[in-house]
Amino acid sequence: TAAAAAAQSKVLKHNLLAQIRGESTPSAEYTGYTSCPLVTGKHKLVLAEFSGYTGTPQETFFFNQANEHAFSYWLTADLLPEIYWNSMLKGTWSGPAPIRKFANPTSIN
């Protein structure tokens, strides 16, 4: 998914620069983060965010993302395309991890 590619791009950039600097061991690791927007009804969506390695949820927002929400639909239909075209393709978006710290401060991810 584009979400997984964005999260991986930060790790790739970090490790490539480390190699260029002559560091022997890559220090950044990809967590397996991915996101699957599942449309469940008109203007409703379940935003499944999880580790593709373990299946452990990695939810960005404080509410239970296993339930359908109009907010999740709006985010996926209206906001994420803007992020994709205006940030991810320019290399300035590396996934929601920094937002998760603010939007879901009790998350262990």
C-alpha positions in Angstrom: 0.0 0.0 0.0 1.0 3.6 -0.3 1.0 3.8 3.5 3.6 0.9 3.7 5.7 2.6 1.0 5.7 5.9 2.9 6.8 4.2 6.1 9.5 2.2 4.3 10.8 5.3 2.5 12.0 6.8 5.8 13.9 3.6 6.7 15.4 3.4 3.2 16.6 7.0 3.2 18.1 6.6 6.7 19.9 3.4 5.8 21.1 4.6 2.4 22.6 7.7 3.9 24.3 5.6 6.6 25.9 3.4 3.9 27.1 6.5 2.0 28.7 7.8 5.3 30.4 4.4 5.6 28.5 3.1 8.6 28.6 -0.7 8.5 25.2 -1.7 10.0 21.8 -0.2 9.0 20.3 1.3 12.1 16.7 1.9 11.0 14.2 -0.9 10.7 10.8 -1.1 9.0 8.1 -2.1 11.5 5.9 -3.7 8.9 3.3 -0.9 9.1 0.6 -1.0 6.6 -2.9 0.5 6.2 -6.0 -1.0 4.5 -9.0 1.3 4.1 -12.0 -0.9 4.0 -15.2 0.8 2.7 -18.1 -0.6 4.7 -21.0 1.7 3.6 -21.8 5.1 2.1 -19.3 7.6 3.6 -18.2 4.9 6.2 -14.9 3.1 6.4 -12.8 1.0 8.7 -9.2 2.2 8.6 -7.2 -0.9 9.5 -3.6 0.0 10.4 -1.4 -2.8 11.6 2.0 -4.4 11.3 2.2 -6.7 8.3 4.7 -8.8 10.2 2.8 -9.5 13.3 -0.8 -8.4 12.7 -0.6 -6.1 15.7 -2.8 -3.0 15.4 -0.8 0.3 14.9 -3.7 2.7 15.1 -3.0 6.4 14.5 -6.1 7.7 16.2 -7.4 7.4 19.8 -10.8 5.9 18.8 -11.3 2.2 18.0 -10.5 2.1 14.3 -11.9 -1.4 14.1 -15.3 0.3 13.9 -16.5 2.2 10.9 -16.3 6.0 11.1 -17.2 8.8 8.8 -14.0 10.5 9.9 -12.0 7.6 8.5 -13.8 7.9 5.2 -13.2 11.6 5.0 -9.5 11.1 5.8 -9.1 8.4 3.1 -11.3 10.1 0.4 -10.3 13.7 0.9 -7.1 14.2 2.9 -4.9 11.3 2.0 -4.9 12.0 -1.7 -3.6 15.5 -0.9 -0.9 14.1 1.3 0.0 11.6 -1.5 0.3 14.1 -4.3 1.7 17.0 -2.4 4.0 15.3 0.2 4.7 11.7 -0.4 5.7 12.0 -4.0 8.1 14.9 -3.0 9.6 12.8 -0.2 8.3 14.9 2.7 5.8 12.4 4.1 7.0 9.2 5.7 3.9 7.9 7.2 1.7 8.7 10.3 4.1 7.7 13.0 4.8 11.3 14.2 1.1 12.1 14.1 0.3 8.9 16.1 2.3 10.3 19.0 -0.1 13.3 19.1 -3.4 11.8 18.0 -3.1 8.6 20.0 -0.7 9.3 22.9 -1.7 6.0 24.7 -0.6 3.9 21.8 2.4 1.6 22.5 3.4 1.8 18.8 
